Amino acid sequence: MTTTALGRVRRASAWLLAPFVAVILILLPSGPASAHPLDISWQTTYLTLTPGQVTVEVKMSVGALVAPSFIKALDTDGNKSFDDAEGQAYAKKVLAKLTLRIDDAVVALTGTPELEIPEYAQSVAGYGVLRITLTVPAAAATGTHTLYYRNDFVPEKPRYEVAVLPAKRSPITVATQDRDEEQRRVSTSFTVTGLASAAPVAASEPDSDASSDWSVEHLLELLRNPAHSVWIVVLAIGLAAALGAFHALTPGHGKTMMAAYLVGTGGRIRDALVLGASVTTAHTASVILIGVTALLASHYALPQVLVPTLEAISGLLVLGLGLRLLWQRRAVLPWSRTPALSLAHSHAHSHAHSHSHSHAHAHAGAGAHSHGSHSHSHGPADHDHGPSHDHGPAGHAHGSPGHAHGSPGHEHGAGRNGLGSVIAMGVSGGLVPCPEALGVMILAIGLGQVAVGLLLIVSFSVGLAAVLVTIGVLLVQVRQRAVVPERFRTARSQRVLQSLPVISALVIVVLGVGLVIRTATTLTG
Amino acid sequence: MRTSIRRKVLAAVASVALGVTGATVVGTGPAAAADDTGPAIVAAANAFLATLTTAQKADVLFDWSNTTQKTRWSNLPEGLYTRDGLMWGDLTTAQQTAWLALMQVTLSTEGYNRVRAEWAADDLLSGSGYGQEYYWVALIGSPSSSTPWQWQWGGHHVTVNATVSGSELALYPSFIGAQPASYTSGSTTVKPLGDIWTDAYALLSSLTTAQKATAVAGSTYIDLLYGPGEDDRAPLYEGIPGSSLTTAQKALLFTLVSDYGDLANAEDGAARLAELEATLDQTYFVWYGPTTNVGRSYFRVTGPRVIVEYSPQALGGAPANHIHGIYRDPENDYGALITG
């Protein structure tokens, strides 16, 4: 051992320098292999895939030596405590630096994430864990999809880890994950091998809040368990009907078209019933069609193809019908030279639409007759007009397309269309299935409860129909009551009334165009 | 019984093929399937309960439906994580002995010795909150042969969650770590996880260059993906699958997972090894870190019925001397499969 003065000085210097050397060694940038957790901000990302969703979880563990910068960024009001608002603000910064792409399309990581916020003291000690969890929609179709993720959030002394996982028991397999050495980035592909099962895996764990969750998905979960009584099935069916009724009250083109059509045609209650029923039947049938077809050919990306196809068909149907109606009603247009024959017949029937003509028919033969300046043929069924109705100043003038009385159709000019048109309108309105009903069907198939699923869909549709029909009947009634009595009619109110059918036809055309554009965007996007 | 013999045959083939010692490869598996251990485990739990005061019983017993308590465990030391139940340091010697008897009858001899060695290591750490007295015990559900229940024991770096349902046992999830990973007790060097590292390294060493290119995914160790709180995650299949291994290599993979499967007593261990063996082809092995025998590499084994991670940590010394580890069954954590 050195005992000289010089030696003592050297030893003293060494002792003095040691802490500085230690600090420098700790603080110097170091490679991952030698990095010390005390001075590391770990970010582990779990990307968990379910059909139709991806959950992004960033777990941030910050070592004691880098904790001050983390705490400063999180505890923005400096009160030595972390609250939810501070957590959300921090999470927003983190999420803004994450990039997630599925099938080369950017997945927006927006929305309010769930947070697990550490205690302040834990964070100071270097044991605090901040967990940010955000679930967003993602590719659901069967088939293979690519995934790319990158974490560009750079706290002090960052270190990264990332894993792409399927949710447990989901029909998804994840291919080899290609990461960079830092694990900031991962590229992989995943394959949805079966139908999307929206049943959350975690839901299998019973929890006390489950009783308050009366979604159809939850009911289906209940139905999986044969131990549950038949009353659950009855309850599920009743609730499905209620859900259908509520669904009918949400915005949708089916109801809009129905309203436009009924207002424009001077529809009758029977039209409203038929329209409501056909919307519902088409709605139910399309869901079942998609479900069953998907069941039969689950290896193809059917929902992705089938839904836009149905949308396209529906859009074209709506557009065609709208244009047809517009053509028929063109007479009202100011530049039209066509006599406004149909408008002369735009009266409202304030009674059930069974009425008799009092004019004499000179029957030249079976079914053929002529009276006055027009002729029309009757089918075998009698055409019974009510005791009296006003044909307006122009008298009983039927539009040029003819006045065809076929059983059981009854058309008064172009302002009103036959049952076929009503059904066609209803079918086109209901052809595109709503996501709720489709989700129920797909979920039912995924759970192996096809029969129950069908039952629920039918029940859902009955609820939907009830509301649609009610809306339709109300529309008819309101329209009838809104008719201006003859003696108060002014030229202006007359014009407004005369314009209604054309306006409604235009609305239908616009809806058709909208549907077509939306489909085109979906298919090309 | 059949499993045990086959395992020994596989191990013998591996030892001949690779020229490694039998001690490394063969290990000490359950000798033979015994009678149902369930009643003995229940009896030991009730014997422990009989040593407690009424107040202690109220503290240690939780309802079977208490999922919060089932998942209330961590590798963090006392003071940084709040456990519940009874703390080891607050138990009398008789109570401690009764609890150890419960652990002994549930676990195999090697499993019991392993967790005792991991536990004892904590006494060597300085600072408040470290040491054997800061471990906790709890019973979730009443010990019974007819209804499921769980015993929970754990603290810093080691936790065992044992779910018992009739004649079946699930020891998942359990935290299998150690710090220090090597220490001296008397004149003996103790390495609680030494055989695990040796078996993992033997498997890595047996791989060809091409196989290593698949199995080695990074040059430095990473952290646990399936640690405390990370329940209900699907296995990440990464690295080389059992189906791509030769018979000898597959035997080494089986030896490695058996180090964890052998945690259970002879009877339940045999059933566990059968599960692991049946899914061996779909079981993957991945390595992160140096491919030399330095102990600071991470590895993971993931299969349909197993998740094992071994993760060196630099916090508090050399990474090789501070190991975090996890043992799970993705289908049967907390006895999900056996408790209905």
HADDOCK unambig.tbl for C-alpha pairs under 7 A between the chains (distance, minus, plus):
assign (segid A and resid 32 and name CA) (segid B and resid 220 and name CA) 6.74 0.50 0.50
assign (segid A and resid 33 and name CA) (segid B and resid 220 and name CA) 5.19 0.50 0.50
assign (segid A and resid 36 and name CA) (segid B and resid 314 and name CA) 5.66 0.50 0.50
assign (segid A and resid 36 and name CA) (segid B and resid 315 and name CA) 6.43 0.50 0.50
assign (segid A and resid 37 and name CA) (segid B and resid 314 and name CA) 6.23 0.50 0.50
assign (segid A and resid 37 and name CA) (segid B and resid 315 and name CA) 5.57 0.50 0.50
assign (segid A and resid 38 and name CA) (segid B and resid 315 and name CA) 6.51 0.50 0.50
assign (segid A and resid 122 and name CA) (segid B and resid 80 and name CA) 6.68 0.50 0.50
assign (segid A and resid 165 and name CA) (segid B and resid 234 and name CA) 6.36 0.50 0.50
assign (segid A and resid 165 and name CA) (segid B and resid 236 and name CA) 6.17 0.50 0.50
assign (segid A and resid 166 and name CA) (segid B and resid 234 and name CA) 6.33 0.50 0.50
assign (segid A and resid 167 and name CA) (segid B and resid 233 and name CA) 6.79 0.50 0.50
assign (segid A and resid 167 and name CA) (segid B and resid 234 and name CA) 6.08 0.50 0.50
assign (segid A and resid 168 and name CA) (segid B and resid 233 and name CA) 6.37 0.50 0.50
assign (segid A and resid 168 and name CA) (segid B and resid 234 and name CA) 4.99 0.50 0.50
assign (segid A and resid 176 and name CA) (segid B and resid 238 and name CA) 6.83 0.50 0.50
assign (segid A and resid 181 and name CA) (segid B and resid 218 and name CA) 6.41 0.50 0.50
